[in-house]
């Protein structure tokens, strides 16, 4: 998946505390905690995307 596709998909979504609170288990989460969790999820997503993009031609990548 190219960067352009990933960026386009991210631009069409809003990842914030309100979005997170729509998921079961996060409904009662404070706004501050929800914002921290969203930041962590975005950081993890960036790490995964970087890993996938760097390993796309490497047959030894898990």
Predicted model as a PDB file, atoms N, CA, C, CB and O in Angstrom, pLDDT in the B-factor column:
MODEL        1                                                                  
ATOM      1  N   UNK A   1       0.851  -1.179   0.000  1.00 48.00           N  
ATOM      2  CA  UNK A   1       0.000   0.000   0.000  1.00 48.00           C  
ATOM      3  C   UNK A   1       0.888   1.230   0.000  1.00 48.00           C  
ATOM      4  CB  UNK A   1      -0.964   0.005   1.220  1.00 48.00           C  
ATOM      5  O   UNK A   1       1.811   1.333   0.809  1.00 48.00           O  
ATOM      6  N   UNK A   2       0.624   2.135  -0.876  1.00 55.00           N  
ATOM      7  CA  UNK A   2       1.483   3.308  -0.992  1.00 55.00           C  
ATOM      8  C   UNK A   2       1.149   4.349   0.056  1.00 55.00           C  
ATOM      9  CB  UNK A   2       1.365   3.913  -2.374  1.00 55.00           C  
ATOM     10  O   UNK A   2       0.070   4.327   0.648  1.00 55.00           O  
ATOM     11  N   UNK A   3       2.089   5.267   0.283  1.00 61.00           N  
ATOM     12  CA  UNK A   3       1.876   6.342   1.246  1.00 61.00           C  
ATOM     13  C   UNK A   3       0.660   7.184   0.880  1.00 61.00           C  
ATOM     14  CB  UNK A   3       3.113   7.224   1.334  1.00 61.00           C  
ATOM     15  O   UNK A   3      -0.075   7.621   1.765  1.00 61.00           O  
ATOM     16  N   UNK A   4       0.440   7.416  -0.408  1.00 60.00           N  
ATOM     17  CA  UNK A   4      -0.685   8.249  -0.845  1.00 60.00           C  
ATOM     18  C   UNK A   4      -2.008   7.636  -0.419  1.00 60.00           C  
ATOM     19  CB  UNK A   4      -0.659   8.438  -2.367  1.00 60.00           C  
ATOM     20  O   UNK A   4      -2.915   8.348   0.010  1.00 60.00           O  
ATOM     21  N   UNK A   5      -2.122   6.327  -0.534  1.00 58.00           N  
ATOM     22  CA  UNK A   5      -3.361   5.651  -0.141  1.00 58.00           C  
ATOM     23  C   UNK A   5      -3.550   5.736   1.361  1.00 58.00           C  
ATOM     24  CB  UNK A   5      -3.351   4.178  -0.594  1.00 58.00           C  
ATOM     25  O   UNK A   5      -4.652   6.015   1.834  1.00 58.00           O  
ATOM     26  N   UNK A   6      -2.495   5.502   2.111  1.00 57.00           N  
ATOM     27  CA  UNK A   6      -2.578   5.566   3.568  1.00 57.00           C  
ATOM     28  C   UNK A   6      -2.948   6.972   4.009  1.00 57.00           C  
ATOM     29  CB  UNK A   6      -1.247   5.136   4.212  1.00 57.00           C  
ATOM     30  O   UNK A   6      -3.819   7.143   4.861  1.00 57.00           O  
ATOM     31  N   UNK A   7      -2.299   7.981   3.440  1.00 61.00           N  
ATOM     32  CA  UNK A   7      -2.588   9.357   3.811  1.00 61.00           C  
ATOM     33  C   UNK A   7      -4.014   9.731   3.457  1.00 61.00           C  
ATOM     34  CB  UNK A   7      -1.616  10.303   3.133  1.00 61.00           C  
ATOM     35  O   UNK A   7      -4.668  10.435   4.228  1.00 61.00           O  
ATOM     36  N   UNK A   8      -4.519   9.281   2.307  1.00 55.00           N  
ATOM     37  CA  UNK A   8      -5.883   9.583   1.909  1.00 55.00           C  
ATOM     38  C   UNK A   8      -6.868   8.975   2.897  1.00 55.00           C  
ATOM     39  CB  UNK A   8      -6.158   9.069   0.491  1.00 55.00           C  
ATOM     40  O   UNK A   8      -7.824   9.636   3.304  1.00 55.00           O  
ATOM     41  N   UNK A   9      -6.648   7.729   3.287  1.00 61.00           N  
ATOM     42  CA  UNK A   9      -7.542   7.083   4.236  1.00 61.00           C  
ATOM     43  C   UNK A   9      -7.512   7.804   5.579  1.00 61.00           C  
ATOM     44  CB  UNK A   9      -7.163   5.609   4.414  1.00 61.00           C  
ATOM     45  O   UNK A   9      -8.555   7.955   6.215  1.00 61.00           O  
ATOM     46  N   UNK A  10      -6.341   8.251   6.023  1.00 58.00           N  
ATOM     47  CA  UNK A  10      -6.244   8.950   7.295  1.00 58.00           C  
ATOM     48  C   UNK A  10      -6.931  10.301   7.237  1.00 58.00           C  
ATOM     49  CB  UNK A  10      -4.793   9.122   7.693  1.00 58.00           C  
ATOM     50  O   UNK A  10      -7.527  10.725   8.227  1.00 58.00           O  
ATOM     51  N   UNK A  11      -6.863  10.985   6.110  1.00 62.00           N  
ATOM     52  CA  UNK A  11      -7.487  12.300   5.988  1.00 62.00           C  
ATOM     53  C   UNK A  11      -9.003  12.203   6.058  1.00 62.00           C  
ATOM     54  CB  UNK A  11      -7.068  12.966   4.684  1.00 62.00           C  
ATOM     55  O   UNK A  11      -9.661  13.157   6.474  1.00 62.00           O  
ATOM     56  N   UNK A  12      -9.565  11.077   5.662  1.00 66.00           N  
ATOM     57  CA  UNK A  12     -11.010  10.907   5.660  1.00 66.00           C  
ATOM     58  C   UNK A  12     -11.561  10.490   7.016  1.00 66.00           C  
ATOM     59  CB  UNK A  12     -11.399   9.892   4.629  1.00 66.00           C  
ATOM     60  O   UNK A  12     -12.771  10.314   7.159  1.00 66.00           O  
ATOM     61  N   UNK A  13     -10.720  10.333   7.988  1.00 74.00           N  
ATOM     62  CA  UNK A  13     -11.162   9.921   9.323  1.00 74.00           C  
ATOM     63  C   UNK A  13     -10.637  10.888  10.367  1.00 74.00           C  
ATOM     64  CB  UNK A  13     -10.693   8.487   9.640  1.00 74.00           C  
ATOM     65  O   UNK A  13      -9.586  11.508  10.205  1.00 74.00           O  
ATOM     66  N   UNK A  14     -11.400  10.998  11.440  1.00 81.00           N  
ATOM     67  CA  UNK A  14     -10.972  11.823  12.561  1.00 81.00           C  
ATOM     68  C   UNK A  14     -10.754  10.904  13.752  1.00 81.00           C  
ATOM     69  CB  UNK A  14     -12.021  12.944  12.888  1.00 81.00           C  
ATOM     70  O   UNK A  14     -11.700  10.336  14.297  1.00 81.00           O  
ATOM     71  N   UNK A  15      -9.506  10.767  14.145  1.00 87.00           N  
ATOM     72  CA  UNK A  15      -9.173   9.919  15.283  1.00 87.00           C  
ATOM     73  C   UNK A  15      -8.967  10.826  16.492  1.00 87.00           C  
ATOM     74  CB  UNK A  15      -7.896   9.044  14.997  1.00 87.00           C  
ATOM     75  O   UNK A  15      -7.936  11.487  16.614  1.00 87.00           O  
ATOM     76  N   UNK A  16      -9.944  10.850  17.372  1.00 92.00           N  
ATOM     77  CA  UNK A  16      -9.857  11.681  18.564  1.00 92.00           C  
ATOM     78  C   UNK A  16     -10.579  10.990  19.720  1.00 92.00           C  
ATOM     79  CB  UNK A  16     -10.457  13.088  18.302  1.00 92.00           C  
ATOM     80  O   UNK A  16     -11.026   9.851  19.585  1.00 92.00           O  
ATOM     81  N   UNK A  17     -10.690  11.675  20.844  1.00 93.00           N  
ATOM     82  CA  UNK A  17     -11.306  11.073  22.027  1.00 93.00           C  
ATOM     83  C   UNK A  17     -12.769  10.712  21.778  1.00 93.00           C  
ATOM     84  CB  UNK A  17     -11.203  12.025  23.216  1.00 93.00           C  
ATOM     85  O   UNK A  17     -13.252   9.703  22.292  1.00 93.00           O  
ATOM     86  N   UNK A  18     -13.470  11.518  21.001  1.00 93.00           N  
ATOM     87  CA  UNK A  18     -14.881  11.231  20.692  1.00 93.00           C  
ATOM     88  C   UNK A  18     -14.987   9.942  19.893  1.00 93.00           C  
ATOM     89  CB  UNK A  18     -15.526  12.404  19.907  1.00 93.00           C  
ATOM     90  O   UNK A  18     -15.849   9.107  20.169  1.00 93.00           O  
ATOM     91  N   UNK A  19     -14.113   9.774  18.900  1.00 91.00           N  
ATOM     92  CA  UNK A  19     -14.095   8.554  18.096  1.00 91.00           C  
ATOM     93  C   UNK A  19     -13.820   7.335  18.973  1.00 91.00           C  
ATOM     94  CB  UNK A  19     -13.039   8.658  16.983  1.00 91.00           C  
ATOM     95  O   UNK A  19     -14.503   6.318  18.854  1.00 91.00           O  
ATOM     96  N   UNK A  20     -12.830   7.431  19.847  1.00 94.00           N  
ATOM     97  CA  UNK A  20     -12.456   6.290  20.692  1.00 94.00           C  
ATOM     98  C   UNK A  20     -13.601   5.885  21.610  1.00 94.00           C  
ATOM     99  CB  UNK A  20     -11.214   6.625  21.527  1.00 94.00           C  
ATOM    100  O   UNK A  20     -13.813   4.695  21.844  1.00 94.00           O  
ATOM    101  N   UNK A  21     -14.339   6.856  22.130  1.00 94.00           N  
ATOM    102  CA  UNK A  21     -15.413   6.567  23.074  1.00 94.00           C  
ATOM    103  C   UNK A  21     -16.600   5.867  22.434  1.00 94.00           C  
ATOM    104  CB  UNK A  21     -15.875   7.835  23.719  1.00 94.00           C  
ATOM    105  O   UNK A  21     -17.521   5.451  23.137  1.00 94.00           O  
ATOM    106  N   UNK A  22     -16.597   5.728  21.110  1.00 93.00           N  
ATOM    107  CA  UNK A  22     -17.670   4.987  20.446  1.00 93.00           C  
ATOM    108  C   UNK A  22     -17.443   3.480  20.527  1.00 93.00           C  
ATOM    109  CB  UNK A  22     -17.785   5.418  18.984  1.00 93.00           C  
ATOM    110  O   UNK A  22     -18.327   2.705  20.163  1.00 93.00           O  
ATOM    111  N   UNK A  23     -16.280   3.058  20.994  1.00 93.00           N  
ATOM    112  CA  UNK A  23     -15.961   1.635  21.095  1.00 93.00           C  
ATOM    113  C   UNK A  23     -16.246   1.098  22.482  1.00 93.00           C  
ATOM    114  CB  UNK A  23     -14.507   1.392  20.738  1.00 93.00           C  
ATOM    115  O   UNK A  23     -16.015   1.768  23.489  1.00 93.00           O  
ATOM    116  N   UNK A  24     -16.757  -0.136  22.515  1.00 95.00           N  
ATOM    117  CA  UNK A  24     -17.092  -0.804  23.756  1.00 95.00           C  
ATOM    118  C   UNK A  24     -15.864  -0.863  24.667  1.00 95.00           C  
ATOM    119  CB  UNK A  24     -17.634  -2.216  23.480  1.00 95.00           C  
ATOM    120  O   UNK A  24     -14.778  -1.260  24.245  1.00 95.00           O  
ATOM    121  N   UNK A  25     -16.060  -0.465  25.906  1.00 95.00           N  
ATOM    122  CA  UNK A  25     -14.980  -0.463  26.879  1.00 95.00           C  
ATOM    123  C   UNK A  25     -14.336   0.900  27.055  1.00 95.00           C  
ATOM    124  CB  UNK A  25     -13.943  -1.453  26.479  1.00 95.00           C  
ATOM    125  O   UNK A  25     -13.617   1.126  28.029  1.00 95.00           O  
ATOM    126  N   UNK A  26     -14.584   1.809  26.123  1.00 95.00           N  
ATOM    127  CA  UNK A  26     -13.997   3.147  26.212  1.00 95.00           C  
ATOM    128  C   UNK A  26     -15.060   4.230  26.433  1.00 95.00           C  
ATOM    129  CB  UNK A  26     -13.205   3.452  24.943  1.00 95.00           C  
ATOM    130  O   UNK A  26     -14.734   5.417  26.466  1.00 95.00           O  
ATOM    131  N   UNK A  27     -16.323   3.829  26.582  1.00 94.00           N  
ATOM    132  CA  UNK A  27     -17.406   4.797  26.703  1.00 94.00           C  
ATOM    133  C   UNK A  27     -17.233   5.742  27.895  1.00 94.00           C  
ATOM    134  CB  UNK A  27     -18.720   4.073  26.820  1.00 94.00           C  
ATOM    135  O   UNK A  27     -17.548   6.928  27.799  1.00 94.00           O  
ATOM    136  N   UNK A  28     -16.744   5.227  28.995  1.00 95.00           N  
ATOM    137  CA  UNK A  28     -16.625   6.020  30.220  1.00 95.00           C  
ATOM    138  C   UNK A  28     -15.222   6.581  30.438  1.00 95.00           C  
ATOM    139  CB  UNK A  28     -17.017   5.181  31.407  1.00 95.00           C  
ATOM    140  O   UNK A  28     -14.933   7.136  31.498  1.00 95.00           O  
ATOM    141  N   UNK A  29     -14.377   6.442  29.469  1.00 95.00           N  
ATOM    142  CA  UNK A  29     -12.999   6.928  29.548  1.00 95.00           C  
ATOM    143  C   UNK A  29     -12.999   8.458  29.582  1.00 95.00           C  
ATOM    144  CB  UNK A  29     -12.158   6.405  28.346  1.00 95.00           C  
ATOM    145  O   UNK A  29     -13.754   9.093  28.846  1.00 95.00           O  
ATOM    146  N   UNK A  30     -12.163   9.046  30.424  1.00 96.00           N  
ATOM    147  CA  UNK A  30     -12.083  10.510  30.471  1.00 96.00           C  
ATOM    148  C   UNK A  30     -11.508  11.031  29.155  1.00 96.00           C  
ATOM    149  CB  UNK A  30     -11.212  10.984  31.676  1.00 96.00           C  
ATOM    150  O   UNK A  30     -10.820  10.308  28.434  1.00 96.00           O  
ATOM    151  N   UNK A  31     -11.797  12.285  28.857  1.00 95.00           N  
ATOM    152  CA  UNK A  31     -11.304  12.874  27.608  1.00 95.00           C  
ATOM    153  C   UNK A  31      -9.784  12.855  27.569  1.00 95.00           C  
ATOM    154  CB  UNK A  31     -11.819  14.315  27.446  1.00 95.00           C  
ATOM    155  O   UNK A  31      -9.192  12.572  26.527  1.00 95.00           O  
ATOM    156  N   UNK A  32      -9.147  13.155  28.701  1.00 96.00           N  
ATOM    157  CA  UNK A  32      -7.684  13.175  28.753  1.00 96.00           C  
ATOM    158  C   UNK A  32      -7.103  11.787  28.507  1.00 96.00           C  
ATOM    159  CB  UNK A  32      -7.206  13.710  30.107  1.00 96.00           C  
ATOM    160  O   UNK A  32      -6.155  11.634  27.737  1.00 96.00           O  
ATOM    161  N   UNK A  33      -7.671  10.779  29.158  1.00 96.00           N  
ATOM    162  CA  UNK A  33      -7.186   9.411  28.950  1.00 96.00           C  
ATOM    163  C   UNK A  33      -7.425   8.961  27.518  1.00 96.00           C  
ATOM    164  CB  UNK A  33      -7.870   8.443  29.924  1.00 96.00           C  
ATOM    165  O   UNK A  33      -6.567   8.317  26.913  1.00 96.00           O  
ATOM    166  N   UNK A  34      -8.591   9.299  26.973  1.00 95.00           N  
ATOM    167  CA  UNK A  34      -8.915   8.917  25.601  1.00 95.00           C  
ATOM    168  C   UNK A  34      -7.942   9.566  24.616  1.00 95.00           C  
ATOM    169  CB  UNK A  34     -10.365   9.315  25.259  1.00 95.00           C  
ATOM    170  O   UNK A  34      -7.526   8.931  23.647  1.00 95.00           O  
ATOM    171  N   UNK A  35      -7.579  10.822  24.856  1.00 95.00           N  
ATOM    172  CA  UNK A  35      -6.628  11.502  23.976  1.00 95.00           C  
ATOM    173  C   UNK A  35      -5.256  10.837  24.026  1.00 95.00           C  
ATOM    174  CB  UNK A  35      -6.508  12.980  24.361  1.00 95.00           C  
ATOM    175  O   UNK A  35      -4.590  10.702  22.999  1.00 95.00           O  
ATOM    176  N   UNK A  36      -4.833  10.420  25.222  1.00 97.00           N  
ATOM    177  CA  UNK A  36      -3.550   9.723  25.354  1.00 97.00           C  
ATOM    178  C   UNK A  36      -3.579   8.386  24.611  1.00 97.00           C  
ATOM    179  CB  UNK A  36      -3.209   9.497  26.840  1.00 97.00           C  
ATOM    180  O   UNK A  36      -2.614   8.019  23.942  1.00 97.00           O  
ATOM    181  N   UNK A  37      -4.685   7.669  24.734  1.00 96.00           N  
ATOM    182  CA  UNK A  37      -4.810   6.371  24.068  1.00 96.00           C  
ATOM    183  C   UNK A  37      -4.792   6.552  22.550  1.00 96.00           C  
ATOM    184  CB  UNK A  37      -6.108   5.653  24.510  1.00 96.00           C  
ATOM    185  O   UNK A  37      -4.147   5.779  21.843  1.00 96.00           O  
ATOM    186  N   UNK A  38      -5.492   7.563  22.051  1.00 94.00           N  
ATOM    187  CA  UNK A  38      -5.510   7.822  20.606  1.00 94.00           C  
ATOM    188  C   UNK A  38      -4.102   8.146  20.118  1.00 94.00           C  
ATOM    189  CB  UNK A  38      -6.481   8.983  20.265  1.00 94.00           C  
ATOM    190  O   UNK A  38      -3.694   7.674  19.057  1.00 94.00           O  
ATOM    191  N   UNK A  39      -3.358   8.943  20.876  1.00 94.00           N  
ATOM    192  CA  UNK A  39      -1.971   9.260  20.498  1.00 94.00           C  
ATOM    193  C   UNK A  39      -1.135   7.987  20.423  1.00 94.00           C  
ATOM    194  CB  UNK A  39      -1.342  10.252  21.507  1.00 94.00           C  
ATOM    195  O   UNK A  39      -0.337   7.818  19.502  1.00 94.00           O  
ATOM    196  N   UNK A  40      -1.319   7.092  21.395  1.00 96.00           N  
ATOM    197  CA  UNK A  40      -0.573   5.832  21.404  1.00 96.00           C  
ATOM    198  C   UNK A  40      -0.962   4.953  20.215  1.00 96.00           C  
ATOM    199  CB  UNK A  40      -0.815   5.077  22.719  1.00 96.00           C  
ATOM    200  O   UNK A  40      -0.102   4.322  19.600  1.00 96.00           O  
ATOM    201  N   UNK A  41      -2.246   4.910  19.895  1.00 93.00           N  
ATOM    202  CA  UNK A  41      -2.705   4.117  18.760  1.00 93.00           C  
ATOM    203  C   UNK A  41      -2.160   4.659  17.443  1.00 93.00           C  
ATOM    204  CB  UNK A  41      -4.226   4.087  18.721  1.00 93.00           C  
ATOM    205  O   UNK A  41      -1.769   3.887  16.567  1.00 93.00           O  
ATOM    206  N   UNK A  42      -2.134   5.976  17.301  1.00 92.00           N  
ATOM    207  CA  UNK A  42      -1.579   6.576  16.083  1.00 92.00           C  
ATOM    208  C   UNK A  42      -0.083   6.299  15.957  1.00 92.00           C  
ATOM    209  CB  UNK A  42      -1.833   8.087  16.072  1.00 92.00           C  
ATOM    210  O   UNK A  42       0.416   6.038  14.862  1.00 92.00           O  
ATOM    211  N   UNK A  43       0.629   6.358  17.083  1.00 93.00           N  
ATOM    212  CA  UNK A  43       2.062   6.052  17.057  1.00 93.00           C  
ATOM    213  C   UNK A  43       2.284   4.595  16.655  1.00 93.00           C  
ATOM    214  CB  UNK A  43       2.707   6.333  18.437  1.00 93.00           C  
ATOM    215  O   UNK A  43       3.170   4.296  15.855  1.00 93.00           O  
ATOM    216  N   UNK A  44       1.484   3.698  17.207  1.00 94.00           N  
ATOM    217  CA  UNK A  44       1.588   2.280  16.852  1.00 94.00           C  
ATOM    218  C   UNK A  44       1.267   2.056  15.376  1.00 94.00           C  
ATOM    219  CB  UNK A  44       0.647   1.439  17.728  1.00 94.00           C  
ATOM    220  O   UNK A  44       1.952   1.288  14.701  1.00 94.00           O  
ATOM    221  N   UNK A  45       0.237   2.719  14.877  1.00 90.00           N  
ATOM    222  CA  UNK A  45      -0.134   2.588  13.469  1.00 90.00           C  
ATOM    223  C   UNK A  45       1.005   3.053  12.565  1.00 90.00           C  
ATOM    224  CB  UNK A  45      -1.411   3.393  13.172  1.00 90.00           C  
ATOM    225  O   UNK A  45       1.275   2.430  11.538  1.00 90.00           O  
ATOM    226  N   UNK A  46       1.667   4.130  12.934  1.00 91.00           N  
ATOM    227  CA  UNK A  46       2.793   4.619  12.137  1.00 91.00           C  
ATOM    228  C   UNK A  46       3.949   3.630  12.145  1.00 91.00           C  
ATOM    229  CB  UNK A  46       3.265   5.973  12.659  1.00 91.00           C  
ATOM    230  O   UNK A  46       4.594   3.427  11.116  1.00 91.00           O  
ATOM    231  N   UNK A  47       4.220   3.015  13.284  1.00 93.00           N  
ATOM    232  CA  UNK A  47       5.285   2.017  13.383  1.00 93.00           C  
ATOM    233  C   UNK A  47       4.962   0.820  12.486  1.00 93.00           C  
ATOM    234  CB  UNK A  47       5.475   1.558  14.855  1.00 93.00           C  
ATOM    235  O   UNK A  47       5.824   0.336  11.753  1.00 93.00           O  
ATOM    236  N   UNK A  48       3.726   0.352  12.550  1.00 92.00           N  
ATOM    237  CA  UNK A  48       3.318  -0.801  11.740  1.00 92.00           C  
ATOM    238  C   UNK A  48       3.410  -0.470  10.249  1.00 92.00           C  
ATOM    239  CB  UNK A  48       1.879  -1.237  12.103  1.00 92.00           C  
ATOM    240  O   UNK A  48       3.918  -1.270   9.464  1.00 92.00           O  
ATOM    241  N   UNK A  49       2.920   0.707   9.862  1.00 90.00           N  
ATOM    242  CA  UNK A  49       2.976   1.100   8.447  1.00 90.00           C  
ATOM    243  C   UNK A  49       4.420   1.201   7.959  1.00 90.00           C  
ATOM    244  CB  UNK A  49       2.256   2.442   8.234  1.00 90.00           C  
ATOM    245  O   UNK A  49       4.730   0.754   6.855  1.00 90.00           O  
ATOM    246  N   UNK A  50       5.301   1.782   8.767  1.00 90.00           N  
ATOM    247  CA  UNK A  50       6.712   1.876   8.397  1.00 90.00           C  
ATOM    248  C   UNK A  50       7.318   0.486   8.228  1.00 90.00           C  
ATOM    249  CB  UNK A  50       7.493   2.673   9.455  1.00 90.00           C  
ATOM    250  O   UNK A  50       8.059   0.236   7.277  1.00 90.00           O  
ATOM    251  N   UNK A  51       7.004  -0.401   9.140  1.00 89.00           N  
ATOM    252  CA  UNK A  51       7.545  -1.763   9.087  1.00 89.00           C  
ATOM    253  C   UNK A  51       7.070  -2.482   7.825  1.00 89.00           C  
ATOM    254  CB  UNK A  51       7.128  -2.561  10.342  1.00 89.00           C  
ATOM    255  O   UNK A  51       7.862  -3.127   7.137  1.00 89.00           O  
ATOM    256  N   UNK A  52       5.786  -2.368   7.526  1.00 88.00           N  
ATOM    257  CA  UNK A  52       5.227  -3.037   6.357  1.00 88.00           C  
ATOM    258  C   UNK A  52       5.842  -2.472   5.078  1.00 88.00           C  
ATOM    259  CB  UNK A  52       3.693  -2.886   6.330  1.00 88.00           C  
ATOM    260  O   UNK A  52       6.185  -3.226   4.168  1.00 88.00           O  
ATOM    261  N   UNK A  53       5.981  -1.149   5.007  1.00 85.00           N  
ATOM    262  CA  UNK A  53       6.536  -0.541   3.813  1.00 85.00           C  
ATOM    263  C   UNK A  53       8.008  -0.900   3.620  1.00 85.00           C  
ATOM    264  CB  UNK A  53       6.373   0.960   3.878  1.00 85.00           C  
ATOM    265  O   UNK A  53       8.438  -1.118   2.487  1.00 85.00           O  
ATOM    266  N   UNK A  54       8.778  -0.965   4.682  1.00 85.00           N  
ATOM    267  CA  UNK A  54      10.198  -1.308   4.573  1.00 85.00           C  
ATOM    268  C   UNK A  54      10.390  -2.777   4.250  1.00 85.00           C  
ATOM    269  CB  UNK A  54      10.929  -0.964   5.863  1.00 85.00           C  
ATOM    270  O   UNK A  54      11.373  -3.147   3.608  1.00 85.00           O  
ATOM    271  N   UNK A  55       9.468  -3.618   4.685  1.00 78.00           N  
ATOM    272  CA  UNK A  55       9.619  -5.052   4.496  1.00 78.00           C  
ATOM    273  C   UNK A  55       8.885  -5.600   3.307  1.00 78.00           C  
ATOM    274  CB  UNK A  55       9.169  -5.757   5.693  1.00 78.00           C  
ATOM    275  O   UNK A  55       8.847  -6.816   3.117  1.00 78.00           O  
ATOM    276  N   UNK A  56       8.296  -4.740   2.493  1.00 64.00           N  
ATOM    277  CA  UNK A  56       7.449  -5.241   1.399  1.00 64.00           C  
ATOM    278  C   UNK A  56       8.222  -6.069   0.372  1.00 64.00           C  
ATOM    279  CB  UNK A  56       6.779  -4.079   0.698  1.00 64.00           C  
ATOM    280  O   UNK A  56       7.623  -6.893  -0.319  1.00 64.00           O  
ATOM    281  N   UNK A  57       9.542  -5.870   0.255  1.00 60.00           N  
ATOM    282  CA  UNK A  57      10.311  -6.649  -0.713  1.00 60.00           C  
ATOM    283  C   UNK A  57      11.197  -7.683  -0.050  1.00 60.00           C  
ATOM    284  CB  UNK A  57      11.153  -5.736  -1.561  1.00 60.00           C  
ATOM    285  O   UNK A  57      11.959  -8.367  -0.734  1.00 60.00           O  
ATOM    286  N   UNK A  58      11.118  -7.813   1.250  1.00 55.00           N  
ATOM    287  CA  UNK A  58      11.988  -8.729   1.990  1.00 55.00           C  
ATOM    288  C   UNK A  58      11.209  -9.993   2.347  1.00 55.00           C  
ATOM    289  CB  UNK A  58      12.549  -8.050   3.273  1.00 55.00           C  
ATOM    290  O   UNK A  58      10.258  -9.939   3.127  1.00 55.00           O  
ATOM    291  N   UNK A  59      11.609 -11.128   1.780  1.00 55.00           N  
ATOM    292  CA  UNK A  59      10.881 -12.360   2.020  1.00 55.00           C  
ATOM    293  C   UNK A  59      11.110 -12.931   3.411  1.00 55.00           C  
ATOM    294  CB  UNK A  59      11.263 -13.374   0.997  1.00 55.00           C  
ATOM    295  O   UNK A  59      10.430 -13.882   3.797  1.00 55.00           O  
ATOM    296  N   UNK A  60      12.052 -12.378   4.180  1.00 53.00           N  
ATOM    297  CA  UNK A  60      12.309 -12.865   5.533  1.00 53.00           C  
ATOM    298  C   UNK A  60      11.537 -12.091   6.590  1.00 53.00           C  
ATOM    299  CB  UNK A  60      13.782 -12.794   5.833  1.00 53.00           C  
ATOM    300  O   UNK A  60      11.634 -12.413   7.774  1.00 53.00           O  
ATOM    301  N   UNK A  61      10.783 -11.093   6.196  1.00 49.00           N  
ATOM    302  CA  UNK A  61      10.038 -10.277   7.135  1.00 49.00           C  
ATOM    303  C   UNK A  61       8.825 -11.046   7.634  1.00 49.00           C  
ATOM    304  CB  UNK A  61       9.612  -8.950   6.488  1.00 49.00           C  
ATOM    305  O   UNK A  61       8.123 -11.690   6.854  1.00 49.00           O  
ATOM    306  N   UNK A  62       8.586 -10.978   8.917  1.00 51.00           N  
ATOM    307  CA  UNK A  62       7.434 -11.660   9.511  1.00 51.00           C  
ATOM    308  C   UNK A  62       6.254 -10.721   9.497  1.00 51.00           C  
ATOM    309  CB  UNK A  62       7.737 -12.138  10.957  1.00 51.00           C  
ATOM    310  O   UNK A  62       5.170 -11.085   9.951  1.00 51.00           O  
TER     311      UNK A  62                                                      
ENDMDL                                                                          
END                                                                             
